[in-house]
Every structure is written in C-alpha cells, then in structure tokens.
Amino acid sequence: MSPSLMIWLAAVMVIFMAAASSLRVYVDRPSVWLLVLAIGLYTAGNLMMVRVMRESGLAVAMSLSAVLQLVLINLIGLLIFGERPSTMQIGGITLGIVAVTMIVWPQGRQG
C-alpha cells in the first residue's frame, strides 16, 4: 500500500470516527442535526473508500477499514465515552488486529 493511499485511508478513518462519535452523542441527546451530520460523514467516508478499493482491491480495503474502525472506535469509546469492553471483546479486537496484519503483510513475489 502506497504512502499516499495510507494517508487517504487515515483521512477516511477520521471521517468514519467522527460519524460514529456523532451517532453516539445522538443516542444521549437526540437531534436531527446530529443524525444529518452522521449520515453526511458516513456518505463522504464511503465515497472516499472508492479510491482505496480501486488501488488495493475490495477484499483488502474493506478488511482493513473494518478492523481499523473496530480498533479506533473502541479507543474512542474507552477514552471519550468511558465504555469498557469485556475480556472476550478485547480478545476479538486482538484477533482483528492479527487478521489485518496478516492481510497487509508484504508478500514475496508470487509464482
């Protein structure tokens, strides 16, 4: 994955984390504007994901995005909203990190 694509993916993750955080705040304080903000952010993030999919393939892009979102939103839940994952959930997050590491690990020359 090229450095420019990694920067693009980081921007997408920031947008997705803002969207998810907006929805979390919406749960506590329902507001149409928070809902509109979250939908707008998710739309922008998904449109930006098209470039990641084009350059790295659907499977790698979506796997990477899903696990990055899993890890990052858990950090936000822990640090900002005071949520605590269970031991089983922490194990799942760890397995997700291992899975993505295996997916994006540089591979030698194929046959």
N, C-alpha and C positions, 0 to 999 in steps of 0.2 A: 504494500500500500504506500503510495507516494506521500511525501510530507504535506503537499498541498491538500490532498484528499483527507489526511488526518486532521488538518486544521478545519476543513469543511465539516467533517464529522463532529468535531468538537463544538462547532457552532450549532449544528443540528441538535446535539445533546443539550446545550444550554437552552435552546428553544423548547425542547421537549420537557426539560426540568421546570422551566417557567410555567409551561402549560399544566403539568401535573400539580405543581405547587398552587397554581390558581384554583384548580379544582378542589384541592384540599382545603383551601381557605373558603371556597364556596360551600363546602359541607358545613363549616361552622357558621358562616354568615352568608346565606343565600342572597345572591344579587344577579340580576340578568346580565349586568356588565361584566362580572367575573366569568360567567358562563360564555359570553360572547368573546371575551379575551382568550379564554382557554381554547375554544374552538378555532379562533383565528391563529393562535400559536401552533396548535396541532396541524392545521392546514399548511402553514408555512413550513413547519418541520418536515411534513411528509413530501411536500413539493421539493424541498432541498435534498431529501433522501434519494430522489431520482438520479442525481449525479453520482452518489455513492454506489447505487445499484448498477449504473451504467459502467462504472470503472472497475468495480470489484466483483460484480455478479450478484444476483438476487440472494442466493443462499448465504454468502459471506456477509453481505451488507445487512441483511435482516437479523442474522445471528448476532453479529457484532452490536448492532443497535439495540436489540432486545436485552442482551446481558449488560451492556453499558447502562441502559436505563434502569435495569434491575438494581445494579450496584449503586448508581448515583441517587436514585430516588430513595433507597434505603438510608443512605447517608443524610439526605435532606430530612427524611422522616425522623431519624435519630437526633440530628443536631438542631433542627429548627422546630419540629413539632413534638419532640420528646417521646417518640414512639420507640419501642424496644422489640426487635424481632426475637422469636424463640430460638432455642438451640437448633431445632430442626430447620428453621428458616435460615439461620446462619450457615448451616451445612449446605442447604440448597444454593445459597448465594455463592459459597465457596466452589461448589461443583460447576456453577455457571461460569465463574472466572476461569477455572481449569479448562472448561469446554472451549471458551473463546480463545484462550491461549493456544490450545491445540489447533483451532481453526485458522488462526492468523500466523502461526509459526512458520517462519521461512522454510520453504521446501527446496530440496536439491532438484537438480534437473530431472524432469520426468521423461521416461522412455522415449 
